[in-house]
Amino acid sequence: MKSNLIKLFASAFAVFAVSSVSAQTYLEDPRYGNSPEERKENVMTLNSFNDYVTTKDYDNALKQLNILLAKAPKATVNLYIRGAMIYKNKIQRATSVDQKNAYIDSLMYLYDMRCQNFADYSNKGRDMGAGYTTQIMAREYSQFRAADRAGIRKYYQKAMTTNNYEVPSDFALNYFNELVEDYKNDEIEADMILDEYGKMDNIIAGAPAEQKDSFEALFASSGAANCDNLEAMYKDKFVANPDDAEMVAKAFALMSRAGCSGDLFIQIAEKHYVNAPSADIAIRLASIFENRKEFSRALKYLNESLATEEDPIAKANLYVRIAASELGGGSASAAGSAARQAISLNPQNGYAYLMLAQAYASSASACEGISGQAVYWLVTDVLAKARGVFADDPAQVSSIDSQIASYRAHFPNNEECFFNGLSEGQSYNVKCGWINGTTVVRPRK
């Protein structure tokens, strides 16, 4: 009895407190009901609700909540804030799955009502209306009902559309993470990943660097970011605005990670190289053109990369690639020159010797008489040096031995050496076009 009296006095005091503000203005406020009598009754119910929440008597608080939602849903936003707190407590303490699900549904319904009745609510300049509330719904639904993948997507999409895709970057990242998980589990198609990722361009652009990296890593690892999908995603964007440096850089990064090498990627990569020249981009382009056997285009980027490289080992490797592209383009002399540069920078680069040997061999037919045959002595000399470098690589040694055996077939025989005044073991200087080197006479046997 004493407890009830205390509550009654507390409620009466609260009514008095409300009514004392500007001569009971709440009796004229339509938020509290349709008539003065109904408003007075609802305010008393609201006070009881607050009392029950304060004392954590959530069962009775819920009863008052349901009355207020039916009779005065616009009374105060705190009705929804405190109501959500009650339902989350009930969810955590549910004794069965059905009971828990019922409370979750009630929580979502409560948030829906908040969106309807406080769509434009703000507090101290902070927007806490429908857009803010839908974000809470998405986060909490994914927390309380993680297995309902379709439901999680529904609530996140509701939040994204309600906010016109102007949401905090961490919220968008959570949503995208959910989508990637669903795609990997065959819950959604790649189109949805691509579509939602595209809609988040502005969010991602304004996100902190760490979150940007997370977005890109998620997208790249999703499996949806394959070359066909990426080309479909960026083709129209690139054609419409090729000077959008940020979009170009993003497309380049994603398509590079996916291993793209098609025409659109080349256009994007070359544009990105113009915007932000770097050795890495040059090498990427060179590799594509090497594979496509477009050697003149490969050489452009290899030479530009070479101009900025300072490490002698790395420069030697670039010279080897330049030699290979020069050979592919039919310029043996330029290939030989590049191979020699590589050897001077790194005598332990076995591939440089292989390139030089090929350059010599490809020019031998242009030399007349014994000079053309003598070129193959130089070829095998260089291959022998390559063999020494690759001594610990059985596969390379075997390949080089096969080449040496093949080239020996082009050596002049004893008779040809005799008629040219040459004897076995004699030093011989080969001079033929760009080729100039000293070797040893070795008749074919």
Order of alpha helices (4+ residues) and beta strands (2+ residues): alpha-alpha-alpha-alpha-alpha-beta-beta-alpha-alpha-alpha-alpha-alpha-alpha-alpha-alpha-alpha-alpha-alpha-alpha-alpha-alpha-alpha-alpha-alpha-beta-beta
